[in-house]
């Protein structure tokens, strides 16, 4: 990412000092030196100081000045004043609003905190508010430059080299794009600049808590390193955001840009990690904003139906770097987004004609998981990295706050230590001279040599008999005991030779259809929201929205062991009444005929093919 311009001010600027974005200090001082003899920056002006400036610039109408006073208009609002805002204040004359807005804009342009521009390959040239830039230019945020967005998937797709840093910039940009569109389209929502900044900051900081190799860390490593832990990266994102603000002393900077603390900080944290208080009955669970602005919680991380700017960015960004077509157009969704009242709560809705596009959006998500995120080789690479991290865990020491040392698995307890933990730990282990890290190094060297654990096959349990998480650890032992009666070779396969990867695929809400939680409006009445059932859309849509895939790998590398291990796997699938592995008839032709249901499926297919062949023959003979 390329950033043009310098960082915003670290403290309130003095008018007699050089200013960022200006060649001479006179340019920023001349417009307001006379209005404030103490040379206080206009952003710090109170209502009376602003009125003094207006009087000296010819705005002496008592009614106008009374509007400014009644609305408690201060200098902190200068960057955010619009024509509609002035009209809501009670200034009805268009020409007066235009002249006043020009004057205030001219004054506002004297500030040193000009917008910064980033050149993003996905969204083009995007502008960032100076407060966002201050957050970006911290060690806690810069850490995201060194964490791969797709973890081990980079070892499969050479183009997938992008990091959490640029994704976070994109989400912050899209969050602002959507909330501003709602503000302009529906002034009655009373979306103010505090709301916009808070939503953008939440988008920017939503992934601060990711560990090395992104989802591998909280999805694979932490559950094995600490099985009792329920820790997720969202929790760490909230803690890292708190640490970022405190360690960089940004509270005063946030107040300088018009945020109200601690209310707005709470609002940002709630958007990232969810409610911070337990609701009683149906009470409103959030503290940062009231129910009147409930829709703001659906922009960054939408817990209601999963349609949020986080997905929109990673769809576009990941598809771009993976070389996969993205079929969802977020710009179109934003064009049709409106807030409607549903059961006395306000939710973001879209046009009824967009329902098919939303099904396409979730289908795109599913395709990305199948083709990339859950790639069979990418997953085993992440499993091997996880195994290396587990073996290295107690030997890695990371210094945190007050000099206390932490390990890989315990660094999540201290944000100072966690800030130092990135993908770089892979190379730290690989090139270490510590003899205790030898086993971990050997695993990582195998990854570099592409000497990976061997894939045996994939199967699925029947509906209703999915494997539960507490059963995962028992699966390798089950396969090791599944020696086929027809197998005479004894290659000594043991429990530790097998790795079982259980993958739960869904549309984001387990077995539920997320579109059932989406409300739509029609052009006949854009204020009324309603739901659209799957049957009203198309008969080609999926009947189920979740499934479980079970993949099995073998650590042994020799051809003989792999051949026998595949037969063990097929026998295990037969015993568990799972689906037949795709190559089952090839790798275990002496086993698969023993299961009638497996062969019934094949005969049905053959019968259908024969029926189709005969029908074609009769058609052409006639």
N, C-alpha and C positions, 0 to 999 in steps of 0.2 A: 504494500500500500504506500502511496506517495502522499505526503502531507505538505501542502504549500503554506508557508508562513510560519511564524514563531508561536510559541506557547503564549496563552493569555496571561494577565498580570497575576502575580502571586499575592499581591495585596493591593489595597486601593491606591491608585496612582496619584502622584503629585503632578499638578499641571506644569510645574517648572522643570520636570524631568523628561528625558526622551521617551517617546511612546512607541509601542509596537504598532506597525502599520502606517506610521507617519514619518516623513523625513524631517519635519521641524516641529518643535513643541508648540509654536504659535498656532498651528492649525487646529490643535485640540483645545486651546485655551480661549481663543478670541471670541468664540460664540457665547461664552458664559462668564468671562472674567468679571464683567460689570455687575452681573446678577448676584454674585457671591464674593464679597470682599475677602473672605477667608480662603478663597480658592478651593472650596470643597467640591469634589467631583459631582456632576449633576445626578449621578446614580444615588447619591446620598441625600439629595434634597428632600425636605419634607414638603407638605402641601403649601405652606406659606411661602417658602422659597421659590416653589414652582410658580405660584401666583405672581410673585415679584418679578420673575423673569417674563411672564406673559404681559404684565402691565408695561414693562420697559420695551416690549416689542410690539406695542400698539393694541393689545387685546385688553381694552379697558371696560368692556361691557360687563356690568354688575351681574347679569344673569349667567354669563359664561363663567365668571370667576366663582359664582355661587355653586354652579354645577361641579366645578373642580373641587371645591371645598366639601360639598355634600357627599361626593363620592370618594373623598379622602385620597385623591390622586397624588402620588408621590413620584420622585425621580426614578425609583426602582422599576416603575412601569414603562419607562420610555421606550425600551426595545420592543414592547409588545402591544403598543396602542395601534388600533386599526380604525377604519372608518366606521365599522359596525359598532365598535366599542364606544366611540364618541357619540354615536346616535343613541345607544342604550343609556348613556349618561344623561341624555335629554337635550343634546345639541341637534336640533331638527334641520337647520338650514344647511343645505349641501355645500354652498360656496364657503360658508364659515368653517365647516368641518374640513374642507379641502385645504383652506389657508392655514388653519390651526395644525392640521396633520403635517403639512409641509414644514412649518416652523419647528414642530417637535421632532420631526425626522432629522432636520438639519442639526438640531441640538444633540439628538441621539447619536448621530454619526460622528460626533466628536469623541465618543468613547474609545478607549484603547482596545477593548475586547471585541475585535471584529471576528466574524465567522471564519472558520478555517475550512479549507476544501481538501477532500480526499479523492483520489482517482481510484475507483473500485472497478474491477473487471466485470462485475455483475450489474451494479446499479449505476455505473457511470460516475460523473463528478457529483459527489454528495457533500453537503455543507454540515458542519458540526458546530453547535453552540459552544462558546468558550468554556462554559462549565464542563461540558462533556470532554473537551480537550484536556482540561485540568485532570479529569479522572483517568483519561487514556494515558496521560504522561505520568503514571505512577508505576513503581516496581510491581505492584500486585496485578495491574492490568497488563503491563508489558510481558509478564510471565506467560500470557496466553500465546505469545509468538512462538513459544517452544513446546506447544502441545498440539499434536496432529489432530485435526478435526475428526478423521475417520480411523484413528488408531492403527491397528494392524492391517487395515484394508489397503494402506499405502504399499504394502509388500505385494499386492496383487495388481493394483491399478497404478501404474507409474505416475500418472498425472495427479493422483489424489494426495498432493503434497501440501495442501492448504492447511491452515491452522485455526485454532479457536479465536485468535485475534481478529482476523478479517471477518469471520462469521459474526462475532459480537458487534463489530462496527456496522455490519449490514442489518442486524436485528435492531440496533438503536436507530438507524436511519428509517427502516420500514415502520417502526413503532411511531416515530414522529410523522411520517407520511400518512398513516391511517388516522391518527388522532386529529391531525390538522384538517384532513378531508371531512371528518365528522363535525369539527368546529365550524368550518365554512358552510357546510351543507345544512347544519341545524344549530343556528345561534341559540335557540331556546335551551340547549343542553348546558349552557353556561360553562363550557370548557374554557378554562383560563390558562395563562402561560405557566403557572405552577404545575397544573395538571400535565401539560405537554412536556415540560422538562422532566418531571418525575417518571412519566411513562418512557421517555427516551433513555433516562438513566437506568431504569429497570431492564430495558432491552439491551443496553450496553453491558450491564453487569450480570446478566442472568446466568452466565457460564463461568464466572470467576472461580467456582469451586471444583472444576474438573481437575482430575489428577492425571498422571502420565498415561498416555495413549487413550485419553478420554474415557469412553464408557467401559473399557476394559478394566479400569481401576476400581470403579464402584460396582460394576456388574460381575466381575470375576475375582479380582484380587482380594478386596476387602471381605466379601462373604466367606472366602476360604481362610484368610488370615485371622479373621475374627467372626466365627459363625453366628455369634449372638448379636452382632451389630446390625442395626437397621439403618445405618448411615447411608445417605445419598448425596450426590453432588449438589443438589439444590440447597441442602442444609449448609454445606460448606460455602456455597455462593453467598448466602446471607451473612455468614460469619466473616468471610473474606471482604465483603463490602463494608461491614462495620470496621474491620481492621484497616482497610484502605482509607476510610474517612478519618479515623482517629490518628493513624500513624503519619498521615500527610497533612494533618490539621486543616481539613477542608470544610469544617462546619461554618467558619466565618465566611469562606468563599461562597458556600451555598446560600447563606443568608444575604450576602452581597448581591447575588443574582436573583433575589426575590423569593427564595424558598423559606417556608415556615418550619422551623425545627422545634420539637422532634417529630411533629406530625407527618411531614413529608418524607422523612427518612423511614418512618414506619410504613408509609404507603409504598415506598420503593421495595422494602423488604417483603411486604405482603404479596406484591406482584411476582416476586421471584420464588418465594418459598411457600406461599399460601397463607391462610389465616394464622395469626399469632396468638389468638385467644380461642378458648373452647366455647362454641355457641350453646346457649340454653334453648332447647326446643327449636323454634324457627327464627331465633334472633339473628340480627345481622352480625356475622362473625368477624368483620374487618373494623380496624380502628382508623386507618389512614384516610378513607373517604366514606361518606354516608351512602345509603342505598340509592340516593338520587343519582349517584355516579357509579353505580354497580357495573356498568358496561366497560369502564376503564380497566377492570380486572380481566377482561376477555381479550386484551390486545397482545400482551407479551407471552403469557402462558395460560391458555384458555382451558381451565379445568372442566368446563361445561361440555364442550364438544371437540376440543382439540384443534379448532381452526384458529391459528394464531400466526403472528409474524415470524416467530422462531422457525416454524415449518417452512414458511414461504421462502425464507432466506436459504435454509439448507437444501431445500428442493432445488432451487436455482443454482446455488453454488456447488453443491455436490454433483449434480448432473453435468455441469460445465466441466468440472475437473475429472469426472469419471468417464466422460464421453458418452453419456446416456441422455436420451431425449427427455426433456421436461415438458409434460403435457398440461401443467397448471399455470394459468396466467393470473398472478396476484393483482396486477394493475386493474384487471377487469373486475375482480372482487371489490377492490377499493372504490371503483366507480359506482357500484351498486350498493355499497354498505350504508345502512341507516340504523339508527337506534329507535326501537319501538318498545312500547310497554307491554310486558307479559306478566300477568298475575301480580300487578303492582310493582314489578321490578323492570328495570330497563336493560335490554339486551341488544347486542349487535345482530342485525338481520340482513338478509340479502333478497334480491328479486326471486320470484318463484321460478323464472326461466333459468336460473343459475343452479338448480338442484343437480342437474346432470354433471355440471362442471365440478361440483363438490364431490360427487362419487368418483369422478376422475382424479381429484386431488388425493383421496385416500387410496385409490388404486395405484397412483404414482408412488405413494409412500410404501405400499406393499411391494411394488416392483423393485424399489431401491433396496429394501430389506432382502429380498430374494436374490437379487443379482449382485449386490455389493456388500451391504452391512452384515449379512449372514452368509457370506461366501464360505463354502466348506473349507477352503485352504486358508482364507483370512482368519477364520475362527480358530483353526488349530494353531496358527502362528500366535494368535493372542493367548491361547491356552499355554503354549510353550513359554511365552514371555512371562505369563502369570506364574508358572512353575519356577522359572528362574528367580522371579522376585520373591517368591515364598522361601526359596532356599537361601536367598541373600538377606532376607528381612532383618534378622537379628544382628547382622554384621554391618549394616549400613547405619551410620550415625549422622543425624542432621541437627545442628544446633538451633534451638528456638529461643523463646523469650527467657530472660534471666539466666542465660547460659545453659539451660537444661537441654539434654540430648534426647532425640527421638529417633525411632526406626521408621521404615517405610510405612508400616501399618499403623503406627501411633502418631505420625506427623499430622494427621487430621485433627488432633486434639489441640494443636497450637498453630495459629495462622502465620506466625513468623517463620516457623520451620516449614510449613506447608508451601509458603511462597517460594521456597528454594527447590521444591520438588517438581520436576518437569520430565519430558521424554529423555532428557540428558542422562537420567539415571541408568538407562540402557547402556550407554557408552562408559559410564562410570564403573559399572559392574564388569563390563567386557574387558576393559583395559586396566583393571585393578591389579595390584601386586599382592593383595591379601590371599594367602593360601586357603582361607576359609571360604572364599568365593569361587573356588575351582569348579564345583558342581554346577553352580549357576552359570559360570562362564561357558562351560561345555554346551549347555542348552542354547545359549545365545549364539555360540559359534555354529551350531547345527542350523540355526535359522539363516545365518549368513551364507552357509554352504548349500542352503536349500535341502538339507538333509532332514526332512520333516517327518513327523509321525504319519503313518499310512492310513488313508481313508478306506474304511471297509464297506460303508454303505449307509443308506438312510431308510428309515421306516416311520410309520405313523400309527399311534394307537387308535382303536375305534372310538367314536364319539361317546363321551361319558366315562371312558377308562383312561383318561390322561394321567400321566405320572405326576405326582405331587412333589414339591420341592424337598420335603423331608425324606423322600425315597431315592433321590439322586445318587447319594453316596453308595447305595447298595447295588446299583446297576452293573458296575464292572465285575463284581463277584458273581452275579447271576450269569453273565455271559461266559465267564471262565468255567462255570459248571455245566454249560450247555454243550457238552461234547456230543456230536451226532453218533448214533449207534452204528452208522455206516463208516465212520472214520477210524482207520487202523493206525494212522501215523500218530506218534506221540512226540510233539515238539515242545512239550513242557510249558504251555501257555498258562499264565497265572493272572490273578486279579489285577496286579499292578501293570500288566501289559496292555490293558484296555483303558481307553478314555471314552466316556459317553458324554456327548454334548446335547442337552435338551434345550430346544428353541421354541418359545411360545410366540407364534405369529398372530397378529390381529390388526384391526383398523385403529388401534390406539386406545380402545376402551374394553379390552378383553373380548367377551363374546357378544357385546352390545353393538348395535349399529349407531355410530356417532351422529349420523344425519337425523336420527330420531330426536336429538337434542338441539337441532337447528330450527330457528323460526324464519319464516319467509313473509314477504309482503307482495302485493300485486299492484299494478299501475292504477287500478280502479280506486284503491284507497291505500295510500302509502303509509297510513298510520296504524293499520290493523295487521297484527302478526298472526300467523297460523303455521301449522306443521304440514308436511307433505309425506305421505307414507311411501314405502318402497314400491308398493303395488301401483301407485299413481305415476311412477316414473318409467319403469321398463321391466320386462320379464327376464332380461338378460343380466340383471344385477345379482350379486352373490346371495345365496341362501343363508350361509353361515359367515361369521365375521371373525372367527378365531380358529386356529388349529395348532397342533403340536407336532414338531419335527424332532426326530431322534437320530442323531448321527453318531457313528461309532468309529473309533480310530485305534490303531495298534502301534505300540512303541517299538516293537521289533521290526527290523528293516529287511531281513532276508526273505527271499521269495517263497521259500517253503513255509515259513511261519505265517506269512501273509495269506497264502492260499488256504491254510488250515483255519486261520482266524476268521476268514470270510465265511467258512462253513459253520463255525461256532455261532457267528452272528445270525446267519439264516436260520439255524436251529432255534436260537433264542427268540427270534421273531415269530417262528411257528408256535413255540411253547406259550408265548405271551398273547397269541392271537392278534399280532400286529399285521400291518400291511406287508406284502411280499416285497423285498428289496428289488429295485429295478433290474439288476443283473443277476437276480437269484437263480434263474433257470440256467445261467451260464456258469456261475461259480460253484453252484451246488445242485447239479442236475439230478443227483441221486436222492436229494432231500425234498425238493419242492413238490414232486408228484404225490408225496404222502399227505399233503393237506388239501382236502377236497375243495374248500372254499377258494383257495388260491387258483386251483385249476378250473373251477367253475367260472370264475371271472374270465379266464382265458378262453374257455369254450364258448361263453356268451359272445365274446369278441369275435371268435372264429365264425360262430353261427351268423352273427350280424354281417360279417364280411361276405360269407357265402350267399346269404339272402340278397345282399346288394349286388353281388356278381350275377346271380340268376336273373334279377330284375333288369339289369343292364342288358343281358343277353337277349331276354324276351323283347325288350324295347327295340333293339337293333334288328332282331329277326322279323319283327312286324313291319 
